[in-house]
Amino acid sequence: MGYQSVTSRKQNQENTNMLFYALGKLISLLGTSLFTFASSLYILDITGSGLSFATNMVIGLIPVILITPFAGVIADKINRKLLVIGADTLNGILFLAFFMYFLNVNITVSLIYTCTFMTNLLTTIFNAAFDAAKPNLVSDDRLAKINGISQIVMSVSTICGPVLGAILYVAVDLTYFFLINSITFFVSAIIECFIRFQLYQAQQTKQKDTKIEWMKDIKDGFAYMKQKKQLFSMILLFMGVNFFISFSYITPIPYIINEQLQLPKIQFGIIEGSLPVGIILGSIIVGRIAKGFHMKKLIRYIYCIALIIILFSVPTIGPNIPLTVWFIYYCVLMFLFGIVLPLINVPVETYLMRMIDDEYRGRVLSLLSSGVRVITPIAIVIGGALVNYTGGYLLVLCGGILLFMYAWSQSKSPTMQTLEEPITSKEGATEGL
């Protein structure tokens, strides 16, 4: 009776954790999405310069790329609940301070750049701490579910943020976007206070080291990652898949739709909107099938992504087909693309979180995030440079084939073949405070 009562309380707290995790992250991301969209429009309106717009985007990426490994160290050394709540609270204070300042002073592009840099710095720490804490929020069996919820939240904010931002941008002055974002961060911080960050905590054989030695701690994280061959192989697979998807999708497919097929802009917007809708559905599906995940299934899903990318090049064989047909065709492909992405991302993310020890989780996940963020722009630049010479169709076709070959070669490696079913229950979890 007593055991059932304890189990029931933990399950109730798990449900609470997942609910507040989803709400806190959704509110925070929506506020940020609103501000990013509105500030970008504002910069374009007052400068008319695409370079100024791009500069704001780059300034937002700089702290993410440079600070992420250090944020991982902080997430491993300092209380993660304190970091999550503290980062949202400081973001709220930051935007409130800018709002009060802009009540008396005109908004300038340089100050928008400053705000963008500072909020992305705090958000990087927030993400590192929250991601590292996920295995402590829920039981092992529900880790895939909370990762799926995370994907849904990001997709919803991607869809709703620009729409709400466009409506509000017409209705209110940009100054009030700073107030709105401040409120969302404060509300998010309050919600996160009710999350129990150590509901499930792995048993520790030694006291946690809280002393920070930046370079040594980062090197220790990298050494830990390389020491575990299966972990390192999975990370390489994930980074490679991201590279080939970025190379063959991000620049060439919009080029095909806008420049070669010359579909109307509104149709292009609908095609792009099909992706996050598919991701939401895929994230729901993955929560139901995650327990059956194994290496062969992961490779099959990567093959599916490669096939979808190859199918994006099909318009080369049907030049006389009406453009409406290609519009529907690309909507369907983009929707399917969105469905399959979480079937790869969520199981891999869940596997990595289970395999990494708690004291290294922040560093290893941050190093992976940094690696992906570095190789993605490289892949985009290469794809963008080649698209003018090879044509969009040929580049997409080659990218899909290369992704298929890469996944096949990785699946044949001895280390990857030793992986059986990484999504299984993990013993040794104890209730934390």
N, C-alpha and C positions, 0 to 999 in steps of 0.2 A: 504493500500500500504506500509506504513512505517513498520507495524507489519510483513508483508510478507518479507520485505527486511531484517529485523533483524533476522527472523527465517531462511532465506536462508543463511545469513552470519554464523549463528551458526551451521547450518548443514554442510556448507563447512569447517568450523573449526573442526567440529567433524571428518569429513573424513580425514582432515589433521592430526589430533591427532592420529587416528587409524593407518594411514599409517606410521607416524614417530615413533609411539609406536612399531609397528611391525618391522620396519627397525632397529631402535635403539637396540631393544632387540635381534633381529636375529644376527646382526653384533657382538654384545657383547658376546652372547652365543657361536657363531661359533668360535670366537677367543679363548675363554676359553676352549671349547671342543678340539680345535686343540692342545693347550698347555697341557691340562690334559692328552690326549692320548700320545703325544710325550714324555712328561716328565716321564710318567709311563713306556713306552718302554725303555727310557734311563736308568732309575733306574734298570730295569730288566737286561738290557744289561751289565751294568758295575758292578753290584753286583751279578747277578744270584740268588738273594734272593727273594722269595715270601714274606718274612716277611718285607723287606724294601719297597716293593711295597704296601703291606697292611698298613704299617706305614704312607706312604704318603696319602693314602685314609682316614685313621683315623684322621690325622692332618688336613685334609680338612674338616672333619665333626665336629671337636671340636668347632670351632667358630660358626658354624651353630647352634649347639645344645645349647651352653652356652650363646651366644650373642643374639640370636633371640628375647627373651623377652625384652631385653634392646633396641634392634633395633626398636621394636614396640613402645616403649616409645619415642624414638627420632623422629620416623615418626609422632607421634601425637603432638609433641611439637615444632618441627622445620619445616620451609618451605620445603615441599616435593620436589618441583622442585630443590631447592638448594641441597638437599640431593642426588637426583638421578644424577644430573649433576656432583656434587662434587665427588661422589663415583666413577663414571666412569673416571673422570679426574685424581683422585688420583691413580686409578688402572693403567691408562696410564703412569703416572709419575713413578710408582713403577716398571713396566716392562721395561720402557726405562732406568731407573737407573740400573737395573740388566743387561740389554743388554750391556750398556756401560762398566759396571764392568767386564763382562765376555769376552769382547774383549781383555783384557789383563791378565785375570786370568782364570784358568781352572774351569769348572762347577763342583760343589761338591753336593753330595746328601743332605747334611745338609742345603745348601743354597736353594736347590729346596724345601725342607721342609719349610724353612722360607718364601719363596715366596708363597707357597701354603697356608700357614696359613694366611698371610697378605691379599692376594687377596680374600680369602673366607670371611674374616672379613669384608672387604669393600663391597663385593657382598651381604652379609647378610643385611647390612644397605640399599643397593640399592634395594633389593627385597622387604623389608618391606615398604619402602617409595613408590615404584612404585605400589605395590599391593593396598596399602591404598588409593592411588590417583585415581585409575581406575574409581570409580563412579563420580569423578569430571571432567574426560576427555571427557565423552560421556553422552548422555541422558540416562534416565532410560531404555528406550526401546531397547537400543543398548548395554547395559552392558553385556548381555549374548554373544553378538557377539564379543566384545573385549576379553572376557574370552576365547572364542573359538579360536580366533586368537592367544592368548597366548599359548594355547595347541599346535596349529599347529607349531608355531615358535620353541617351545621346541622339538617337534618331528623331525622337519627338521634338527635342530642342532644335535640331537641324531644320525640321519642317516648320515648326511654329514660330521660331525666333524671327526669321526674316519677314514672315507674314505680319506678325504683330508689330515688328519694328517698322515696317512700311506704313502701317495704319497710324501708329503713334507719331511717326516722323512728320506726317502731314498735319497732325492735330496739335502737337505740343512742341515747344522749343527744345533744342538739344540739351539745354541745361537740366531739364527735368529727367532726362535719361540717366544722369548721374544720381539723382535722388532715387529713381526707380531701382537702379542697380544696387544702391546702398541698402535699400529696404530688403531686396531679395537676399543679399548676403547676410544681413542681420537675422532674418527669418530662418534662413538655412542653418545658421550657427545655433539658434535656439533649438531647432528640431534635432540637430546632431547631439545636443546635450543629453538626450534621452536614449541614445544608442549605447548599448553595453559593448564596449570595444574588446573586452577580454572574456566574452561568454565561453568561448572555446580556446583554451590556451595549451600549447604543447608543453609537456613536462620538461623542465630545464635541469640539466645535470650540473650547471655552474651558474654563478651569478652573472647577470647581464652586464656587459661592459658598456658604460655610458660615456667614457672618455672619447672625444672626437679627435682623430688625427687624419685630416682630410685625404691626403694622397695615399697614406698607408691603408686607410679603410677602403678606398676605392680599389686599390690594388688587391686587397684581400678579397673583395667581392668578385673581381675578375678571376683571381686564382681559384676561388671556390667554384665559379661557373665552369672553368676549364677542367677542373678536377673531376667533375661529374660528367662523364662522357655522354650519357643519354640526354642530360639536360642541355649540354652544349650543342649536341647534334640537333635537338629540337629547336633551339634558338636559331641556329644556322638555317634550318629549313624554313622557319617562319620569316626570317629576314630575306631570304632568297625569294620566297613567294611574294612578299611585299614589293621587292625590287621589280620583278617581272610584271606584276599587276600595275604598278605605277608607270613603268616604261611603256606598256602597251595600251593603257586605258586613259590616264588622266589628261594627256594632251591629244593623242591621235583620235580618240572617239569624238570629242567635241569638234575637232577639226573636220572629221568626216561629215558630221551632222550639219555643221554651220557653213563650211566652205565648199565641200564637194557635193553634198545633197542639197544644200541651201534650203533646209527646212525653216519655216517661220520661227522667230524667237520664242513665241509662246509655246510652240510645240517642243522646242528644245527644253524649255523650262519644265514642261510636263514630263518629258523623258527623264530629266534629271531628278524630278520629284518621285519618280517610280522607284529609285534606288532606296531611299530611307524607308519607304513603305514596305519594300521587300525585306529590308533588314529587321524591321519590327516583327514581321511574320516569322522570319528565320530565327529570331531570338526567342520567340514563343515556342517554336518547334524544338529548338535545341535543348530546352529545359526538360522536354519529355523523352528525348532519345539519348541524352548524355551518358546514361549509365551503360549503354551498349557501345560506347566509343572505344575504338582501338586503332592501331596504326594503319591497318589496311583501309578502314573506313575513312580516316583522315585523308589518305592519299587519293581515294576515290573522289572525295569532295574537291580536292585540288584539281584533279582531272576534269571535274565538272566546270570549275571556274575557267580552266584552260579552253575547254570546248566552247563555252559561252563567249569568251574573248575571240576565238576563231570565227564564231558565227557572226560577230560584229562586222566581219569583212565580206560577208555574203553579197552585199549590194553590187559588187563588181560583176556578178554574173547576170544581173537583171536590170540593165540600164533603162529599159522601157517600162518598167513597172511603175504605177502611179506613186507619187510621194506619200500619199495618205497610207498606203500599204507599208512603206518603210517606217513611217511614224509609229504605226501600231506595232510593227515588228520590233523596233528599238525599245518601245515601252515594255513589251513583254520580256525582251532580253534583259533590260535593266532591272526589272522586277525580279527575275530569276537570279540575276547576279547578286542582288541584295539579299535574297533568301539564303543563298549558299555561303556568303561571307561569314555570317555568325556560326555556321556549321563548321567552319575552320577556326575562326578566332576564339570562340568561347571554349571549346574543348582544349585547345592549345594553352590558353590562358589559365584554365582550371588545372591542367596537368602541371604547368610550371609552378603555380601557387602551392600545389600539394607537394611537389618534389623539393622545393627550396625550404631550407630550415628557416625558422622565424627570424633568427638574428641576422640573416643575410638577405631576406626577402626584398626589403626595400632597395638595397644596392643592386641586386641582380635584375630585378624588374626595371629599375631606372636605367641600368646599362643597356638593357634590351630596347627600352623606349628611345634612348639616345641614338642607338645604332639605327633603328628604323627611321628616326627623324633625319639622320644624316644621309642615309642611302636613298630616301624617297626623293629629295630635291635633285640628287645626282641622276636618278632614273628619269625624272621629269625633264631635266635639261637635255639629256641624251635623246629622249623621245621627241622633244620639241625641235631639236637640231636636225634630226633625221627625217621628220615628217615632211619637210619641204622638198627633200631629195627623193624619198622612196614613195611618197604618197601615203595617205592615212591607211588605206586598205591593206597594203603590203606590210606596213609596220605592225598593224594589229595582228595580222595573220602570223607573221614571224614571232611576235611576242607570245601569242598563244601556244605556238609550237614549242618555243624555248621553255615556257613554263611547264608544259607537259613533260618535256625531256628532263628538266631539272627535278621535278617531283619523282619521276621514274628512277633517276639515278640515285636520289637520296633514299628512296625506299629499298634499294638493293644494298645499301651500305650495311656492314655487319652490325654496327651499333644500333641503327634504326630497326633492324630486324629482331633485336633482342627485346624491343618494346612489345608488350602484350596488351594489357588493358590498364592504362594509366589512371583511368577514372574508377578507382575502387576505394573502399573505406580505408581510412588510415587510423591505426590504433595509437593510443598514447595521448589523447586529448583529455584535458581535465577542465573542470569549470573554473573560470577566473572571476575576479571581482569586478 
